Amino acid sequence: MSPEEVHGSDLNGPLIAMPELTPDALRAAVARIAPSRVPALTQHLFEAATNAQQTQSLAPLRAFVHSWAVFVAIERHPVRAARLRELERIVDAGEQDPAAAIAEIRGILEAAEAEPDCAHLSAAGTSPGANR
């Protein structure tokens, strides 16, 4: 993404505005900020729709929206997304005590969930965690 596409002049700010919490808007946001993840989003949406139909419940679709909303909330902030990837690398490597990294990961996820558009999803009880 070029600096011209970044909102405002703060390069540490979000790349895009938080989209509406609909499958189409989330797909468009993911296509802009993490295009390699569009196939995973599409597969997750297909599975959520299938599960929703089979169970006659909207819970799988709510979980899909929550998961991808949190993903977008993180990834639209490049510094936050890079830090999360570094922390995940630390945990995966198993070379040091992961407690501090896990606590910081939890903080990043909680901050993403607290963003205004995501906060009402968590309050509704659809908090399965980020789709990572």
Summary of the structure (lengths in Angstrom):
residues: 132
radius of gyration: 15.4
end to end distance: 21.5
largest distance: 47.4
contacts: 363
relative contact order: 0.14
helix: 70%
strand: 0%
